[in-house]
Amino acid sequence: MDHTAPSTLLLLVRHGVTPTTGQVLPGRAPGLHLSEAGREQARAVAQRLEGLELAAIYTSPMERARETAAPAAE
């Protein structure tokens, strides 16, 4: 009798860098988008996730978080 339960893999990804990374702590400041370097980080994460069967992608409503997740969601 096999008593092993199916496993779940949870991946946590922090948003990419913004123009103010290292200068100011934005917290919940709206309207802060990724810098070009942050967009490249988001594309790199999406590339690393290629081939995985993602059941869902969740983000905060902040623009920088949504922009980070967007390439992986395509």
Secondary structure, DSSP 8 states (H G I E B T S, - for coil): ------------------TTTTT---TT-TT----HHHHHHHHHHHHHHTT---S-----SSHHHHHHHHHHH-
